[in-house]
Amino acid sequence: MAIAAATLMYTGGSGDDDRAAPPPDTATATAAADPSVTAAPPSGAPSALPSLLARPVVRPEQAFPETNVRLSDGARYKRVDLTTTTECAQGMSPELAALVDQGEGCLRLTAALFTDAERRSQVSVTVASFVRAEDAGTVFAMASTDPVTYQTVSLDPPPEAGLPTVPPGSAGVFRRLMTVRSVVFANGQWGDGSETGEAALTRQTEGLLRYVNDHVVAYEQDGV
């Protein structure tokens, strides 16, 4: 599982105004300083929550069923990498991993890397599934409050993809959504590290986030 952390210059929730992230040396905290945060399931959680949580977590092929993706706006993307692990900390920042450890744990973390038709963008979408809906709520709340610190990491493109590795510290867009028991993260960057074209990158990142989120919701609520 090839992963690379990146400084995220454009942050916020889906649809939020972008804002500048603090410099890397001020955007991190030690695990000992991680606040103890608890969160209840979302107000719209299904009444059958206990039985839904008893179902196995979403599998990689359910969250990411297609190699070639076409979204409702006509945009086309190719999935160039897919990885999954039960060792969720491997795909999380140290601060996020420490926060997860405060609850009952993460069951599976699955991530995919997408690029657009021009092969310019690199968007990592990660699904982190938890034992409890409350823990998913806690992670979502903290990631929404401080998306630079509490983040999943970006996938490096595999050699066979023929894509460049994004330069360290490059600008990016970071978004997230919550389902019944999972948090879906999306981190978009330009492969050449460009800091321009923020609107286009945001559109791609949010589009792929919603695409994956829809599949996770369909499984977690309907079993399909």
C-alpha positions as CSV (number, residue, x, y, z in Angstrom):
1,M,0.0,0.0,0.0
2,A,1.9,3.0,-1.2
3,I,0.9,6.2,0.6
4,A,2.2,9.7,0.8
5,A,1.1,12.5,3.1
6,A,0.6,16.0,1.5
7,T,0.1,19.5,2.8
8,L,-3.5,20.4,2.0
9,M,-3.9,24.1,1.1
10,Y,-7.6,24.1,0.3
11,T,-9.7,22.5,3.0
12,G,-13.3,22.3,4.3
13,G,-16.4,20.3,4.1
14,S,-18.2,19.4,0.9
15,G,-19.7,22.7,-0.4
16,D,-17.8,24.8,2.2
17,D,-15.8,27.9,1.3
18,D,-12.1,27.0,0.8
19,R,-9.7,28.4,3.3
20,A,-6.0,28.4,3.7
21,A,-4.6,25.6,5.9
22,P,-2.1,26.5,8.6
23,P,1.6,25.8,7.8
24,P,2.6,22.1,8.4
25,D,4.6,23.0,11.5
26,T,1.4,24.3,13.2
27,A,-1.1,21.9,11.7
28,T,-0.1,18.9,13.7
29,A,-0.5,17.9,17.3
30,T,0.9,15.1,19.4
31,A,-1.3,12.1,20.2
32,A,-1.3,13.1,23.9
33,A,-2.9,16.3,23.0
34,D,-5.7,14.8,21.0
35,P,-9.0,15.8,22.6
36,S,-11.5,13.2,23.7
37,V,-14.5,13.8,21.5
38,T,-17.7,11.8,21.4
39,A,-20.5,12.0,18.9
40,A,-23.9,10.4,18.6
41,P,-25.1,8.9,15.3
42,P,-26.4,11.4,12.8
43,S,-29.9,12.6,13.3
44,G,-30.9,10.9,10.0
45,A,-29.5,7.5,10.9
46,P,-31.9,4.6,10.1
47,S,-34.0,3.3,12.9
48,A,-32.6,-0.2,12.1
49,L,-29.1,1.0,13.1
50,P,-28.2,-2.1,15.3
51,S,-29.0,-4.6,12.5
52,L,-27.2,-2.4,10.0
53,L,-24.1,-2.4,12.2
54,A,-24.2,-6.2,12.4
55,R,-23.7,-6.4,8.7
56,P,-20.1,-6.9,7.4
57,V,-18.4,-3.7,6.4
58,V,-18.5,-2.5,2.8
59,R,-16.0,-4.4,0.6
60,P,-13.6,-2.8,-1.9
61,E,-15.6,-3.9,-4.9
62,Q,-18.8,-2.5,-3.4
63,A,-17.3,0.9,-2.6
64,F,-15.3,1.1,-5.9
65,P,-17.1,-1.1,-8.4
66,E,-15.8,0.5,-11.6
67,T,-12.4,1.0,-13.1
68,N,-13.7,3.5,-15.6
69,V,-16.1,6.0,-14.0
70,R,-18.5,8.5,-15.7
71,L,-20.2,10.9,-13.4
72,S,-23.6,12.5,-13.9
73,D,-22.0,15.7,-15.2
74,G,-20.3,13.7,-18.0
75,A,-16.8,13.8,-16.4
76,R,-14.8,10.7,-16.9
77,Y,-12.2,9.2,-14.6
78,K,-10.0,6.1,-14.4
79,R,-9.3,4.2,-11.2
80,V,-5.6,3.5,-11.3
81,D,-5.1,2.0,-7.9
82,L,-7.1,0.2,-5.2
83,T,-5.9,-0.9,-1.8
84,T,-7.5,-2.2,1.3
85,T,-6.4,-3.0,4.8
86,T,-7.7,-3.9,8.3
87,E,-4.7,-2.0,9.7
88,C,-6.4,1.4,9.3
89,A,-3.6,3.4,10.9
90,Q,-1.5,2.7,7.8
91,G,-3.7,5.0,5.8
92,M,-4.2,7.7,8.4
93,S,-2.3,10.6,9.9
94,P,-0.9,9.8,13.3
95,E,-3.4,12.2,14.9
96,L,-6.4,10.5,13.2
97,A,-5.1,7.1,14.1
98,A,-4.8,8.2,17.8
99,L,-8.3,9.5,17.7
100,V,-9.7,6.2,16.3
101,D,-7.9,4.4,19.1
102,Q,-10.0,6.3,21.6
103,G,-13.1,4.4,20.4
104,E,-13.8,0.8,19.5
105,G,-11.7,0.9,16.4
106,C,-11.7,0.9,12.6
107,L,-12.6,-2.3,10.9
108,R,-11.4,-1.6,7.4
109,L,-9.9,1.2,5.3
110,T,-10.1,1.0,1.6
111,A,-8.7,3.6,-0.8
112,A,-8.7,4.2,-4.5
113,L,-6.8,6.6,-6.7
114,F,-8.5,8.2,-9.7
115,T,-7.2,10.4,-12.5
116,D,-9.3,12.5,-15.0
117,A,-9.5,12.0,-18.7
118,E,-6.5,14.4,-19.2
119,R,-4.5,12.4,-16.7
120,R,-3.8,15.6,-14.9
121,S,-5.6,15.2,-11.5
122,Q,-5.0,12.7,-8.8
123,V,-7.9,12.1,-6.4
124,S,-7.6,9.7,-3.5
125,V,-10.9,8.5,-2.1
126,T,-10.8,6.6,1.2
127,V,-13.5,4.7,3.0
128,A,-12.9,4.2,6.7
129,S,-15.5,1.9,8.3
130,F,-15.9,1.7,12.1
131,V,-17.3,-0.7,14.7
132,R,-19.6,1.9,16.0
133,A,-21.6,4.7,14.3
134,E,-20.6,6.9,17.3
135,D,-16.9,6.5,16.4
136,A,-17.6,7.4,12.7
137,G,-19.4,10.5,14.0
138,T,-16.4,11.5,16.2
139,V,-13.9,11.1,13.3
140,F,-16.2,13.1,11.0
141,A,-16.6,15.9,13.5
142,M,-12.9,16.2,14.2
143,A,-11.9,16.0,10.5
144,S,-14.5,18.7,9.7
145,T,-13.0,20.9,12.5
146,D,-9.4,20.3,11.6
147,P,-9.1,18.6,8.2
148,V,-5.3,19.1,7.9
149,T,-4.5,17.3,11.1
150,Y,-7.2,14.6,11.0
151,Q,-6.8,13.2,7.5
152,T,-6.3,10.1,5.6
153,V,-3.2,10.1,3.4
154,S,-3.0,10.1,-0.4
155,L,-2.1,7.2,-2.6
156,D,1.0,7.4,-4.7
157,P,0.3,6.3,-8.3
158,P,1.7,2.8,-9.0
159,P,4.5,2.7,-11.7
160,E,2.2,1.0,-14.2
161,A,-0.2,4.0,-14.1
162,G,2.4,6.2,-15.8
163,L,1.5,9.1,-13.6
164,P,3.9,11.4,-11.7
165,T,4.1,11.4,-8.0
166,V,2.7,14.6,-6.6
167,P,5.5,16.8,-5.2
168,P,5.5,17.0,-1.4
169,G,3.7,20.0,0.0
170,S,1.6,20.6,-3.1
171,A,-1.8,22.3,-2.9
172,G,-4.9,20.2,-2.6
173,V,-8.6,19.9,-1.8
174,F,-9.8,17.8,1.1
175,R,-13.4,16.8,1.6
176,R,-15.4,14.2,3.6
177,L,-18.9,12.7,4.0
178,M,-20.3,10.4,6.7
179,T,-22.5,7.4,6.1
180,V,-24.0,5.0,8.7
181,R,-20.7,3.6,10.0
182,S,-18.1,5.0,7.6
183,V,-16.4,8.2,6.8
184,V,-15.5,8.8,3.2
185,F,-12.6,11.1,2.6
186,A,-11.4,12.6,-0.7
187,N,-8.1,14.3,-1.3
188,G,-7.6,15.9,-4.7
189,Q,-4.3,17.3,-6.2
190,W,-2.9,18.2,-9.6
191,G,-0.2,15.7,-10.5
192,D,2.3,18.4,-11.3
193,G,1.7,20.1,-8.0
194,S,0.0,23.2,-9.5
195,E,-1.6,25.6,-7.2
196,T,-4.0,27.0,-9.8
197,G,-7.2,25.6,-11.1
198,E,-8.7,25.3,-7.6
199,A,-12.3,25.4,-8.8
200,A,-11.8,22.6,-11.3
201,L,-9.9,20.5,-8.8
202,T,-12.7,21.0,-6.2
203,R,-15.3,19.9,-8.7
204,Q,-13.5,16.7,-9.5
205,T,-12.8,15.9,-5.9
206,E,-16.3,16.5,-4.7
207,G,-17.8,14.6,-7.7
208,L,-15.7,11.5,-7.0
209,L,-16.5,11.8,-3.2
210,R,-20.2,11.8,-3.9
211,Y,-19.8,8.9,-6.4
212,V,-18.1,6.7,-3.8
213,N,-20.3,7.9,-0.9
214,D,-23.4,6.9,-2.9
215,H,-22.1,3.3,-3.2
216,V,-21.3,3.1,0.5
217,V,-24.7,4.4,1.5
218,A,-26.4,2.0,-0.9
219,Y,-24.7,-1.0,0.8
220,E,-24.9,0.2,4.4
221,Q,-28.6,1.0,4.2
222,D,-29.9,-1.3,1.6
223,G,-27.3,-4.1,1.4
224,V,-26.7,-3.6,-2.3
